[in-house]
Amino acid sequence: MLLKMPRGLSLRSKLVLLSLIVEAVMLTLLVVNSVRLSQDSLLAQARARYTELNTLFNAALAAPLSQRDYATLNEILAESERLEGIVYAVLVDRSGHVVASAGWKKGRTLPVVAPSTKVADTGAGRFDTSTQIMLAGQEYGTLHYGVSTAFLTEARVHLVRQSMLIAGVEILLSTLLLAGLGFWLTRHLASLTRASEAFAQGQLDIRLPVLSDDEVGSLTHAFNSMADAIAAQIGALKGSTAQLHEEQARLVALLHAMKLGILFADTNNRIIYYNPAFQHIWRLPMGLSLHGKFPAEAIIQTGCTLAEPDQLAELMAEPAGPHEDRQATEIRLADGRLVTRLSHPVYDNANKFTGHLWMFEDVTQEQQTAQQLIYLAERDSLTGLFNRHRLREEMEKLLADAGRTGSQGALLFFDLDEFKYINDTFGHHAGDATLIRVATELSALVRRNEVLARLGGDEFALLIPQVSDLKQAEGLADRVVRAIARLPLIFDDQPLRVTVSLGIALYPQHGSSIEELIAHADTAMYQAKACGKNTWQVYRPELDMGKEMVARLTWNDRLSRAFEKDLFRLHFQGVYHSADRTLSHLEALVRIVDEEKPEQLIMPGLFITIAEKTGKILELDRWVIGEAVATLAHHPRLRALAINLSGRSLADPSLPRYIQDTLIRHAVDPSRLLIEITETSAIGDLHDAGRFIEAVHLTGCSTCLDDFGTGFSSFAYLKYLKVDTLKIDGLFIRDLPHDHDNQLFVKSIADVARGMGKVTVAEFVEDEATLDLLTQFGVDFVQGYFLDRPIADHPALQG
């Protein structure tokens, strides 16, 4: 069992006390053992003396006892009593009668003594013993006598006193020595104790010097290291706490500023937190406390009548456990608003489920916006008719349904004859008004299952999903042509007559794919124009054998194979600063690798028009965008890259988003991509062009109006087309040094563009004189064969 020390003692006192206790126990054992050994030694001496006395008594008493000389015996015993240490002596004969005695009262019983070799201690301050008196081998009697034990007691007392004195001196010296040793050993521990207490009270800068290399020194070093670590942790904790408070303040501010209604419920589905947006969505009083209530109960009991109580209770009842509501639940309110609800389980750092986070959002406006976006995505912004994208979706449905049911359909293509004359003579307002009147007139002719779409410019299409025979399509085509021809139009007090040329292609007789139907309906439209316009024509293959038609069909197939076999390539031509002739950026130009002669490239003039007519230009434009952005990503030192997009792409509402997504996917700065559109395609449909340019600007890209100056009243269109750059048509640049009219026109373009804050580019610069004039006129950038030619591995892409 361990020795239990009193409480409140210092380590030094405990060390000294324990040492003294151990030493006292050891000294006690030593004293006891010394006394025992001394007593054993004295007893041995006493026994030796008894032997000696026995011999003397036998020699003195044997003869008188044998002669029964009792007087002599008494004298001898009386004399022996006077010897040192003899207390009494009694002589008994063989018959047991006392014959002589000294120092012993008569009649007293003699002590019982063992044989003569033994000594009995009576406890009366003497040792009792006896010895036989013999003479000539014959026993004559027994002498009983006692010896005083005073010498033993004195010797023992003396020994004990000396031992106690020595032990006391030793304990005193040990106490002093241990006290000094304890102080020496624990002096640093006391410093450590005081330092620890001070550190615990907040004195984090306290440190102790390491004065030794023993265990105490190691402990001091460990204390300093611990203090450094704790101080660093406390400092970090204070910083983290400050950051946590700041983060909490920001989080609370964020939650209060959010338009998203936030509600947190514990594991019992009782409200712990909610933000002001939650109260606003449910029109709850701002001063009302909802803490501790069930979500549905809180809303219903506060008088909310925006939703049915049973429906609300069902929607707001969260099942026990960490379940996640992955689907947003819609709650239609009585005031017409639509609220969505989403629930997420919440876990702490130990992955223990602590409750649910409810999110509520008033999506009424978003739903209206989404419906509007869907409308805009599939509608033409000017006429309200379906656009090319929606027409293609309906054609896909036609082919899918016809494949299942075996039904047939019809596609009607038509455009306005001489529509460009109206635009150029009376302006784009007159052209827009004409298109709107035509769309209104056509909408009255079509049935609900028929799809009327504006493809762009003055081109329209009419899809009949199910036709019983060709006569049904022909009858609708005839009504369209007659209705437009009767349409009264007056501009600037001048009556105008508008006509259309219409082509019909049947499915599956004239084509089994969307591309074939579009190509053949387009061909039929041109066949109608060839017949004098203001008429309709069913696609007739035997009339489609001219070089132009054959080329168009052949190129349609070649374009399809170019996409399949990845035969498109980009070449790059530099655009330079006119002032110092340093490179500004590159323009990407598309080429096709010739299948039959792979070492040759096919120029865009041979296939772009066909691609526009067949609709493949939309796919090609997206390919060019992807390749151009990838080139910018691979060459971060290239300042910018310009690409050309077709006028057909202006009517594609999803293209700006595709451009933005491609830039984000490749992590390319949008300002490095320049989008070029031709002036003729832009003024063909100002609404589509203006909307497209605005959408491109929202992505961060710049825009350029290519071939500027070819259209009628080009300067007037700049009010509606918010482009950044004007590229002057090469028609005005060729032979510029020798054509005075072109010089005046180019200088005017540069001056007007500069006044409107736009940049100018001149293409087809093929000699030094042309470049000098353009620099003199203030044209900002130039490009052409005089500076460099389009190549695949342009030097600007080598860095």
Buried (B, 14 or more C-beta within 10 A) or exposed (E): EEEEEEEEEEEBBBBBBEBBEEBBEEBEEBBEEBBEEBBEEBBEEBBEEBEEBBEEBBEBBBEBBBEEBBEBBBBBBBEBBEEEBBBBBBBBBEEEEBBBBBBBEEEEEBBEBEEBEEBBEEEEEBBBBBBBBBBEEEEBBBBBBBBBBEBBEEBBEEBBEEBEEBBEEBBEEBBEEBBEBBEEBBEBBEBBEEBBEEBEEEEBEBBBEBEEEEEBBEBBEEBBEEBEEEBEEEEEEEEEEEEEEEEEEEEEEEBEEBEBBBBBBBBEBBBBBBBBBBBBBBBBEEEEEBEEBBBBBBBBEBEBEBBBBEEBBEBBEBEEEBEEBEEEEEBBBEEEBBBBBBBEBBEEEEEEBBBBBBBBBBBBEEBEEEEEEEEEBBBBBBBEBBBBBBBBEBBEBBBEBBEEEEBBBBBBBBBBBEBBEBBBBBBBEBBBBBBBBBBEBBEEBBEEEBBBBBBBBBBBBBBBBBBEEBEEBBEBBEBBBBBBBEBEBEBEEEEBEBBBBBBBBBBBEBBEEBBBBBBBBBBBBBBBBEEEBBBBBBBEEEBBEEEEBEBBBEBBEBBBEBEEEEBBBBBBBBBBEBEEEEBBBBBBBBBBBBEEEEEEBBEBEEBBBBBBBBBBBBEBBBBBBBBBBBBBBEBEEBBBBBBBBBBBBBBBBEBBBBBBEBBEEBEBEBEBBBBBBBBBBBBBBBBBBBBBBEBBBEBBBBBBBBBBBBBEEBBEBBEBBEBBBBBBBBEBBBEBEEBEEBBEBBBEBBEBBBEEEBBBBBBBBBEEEBBEBBBEBBBBBBBBEBBBEBEEEBEBBEE
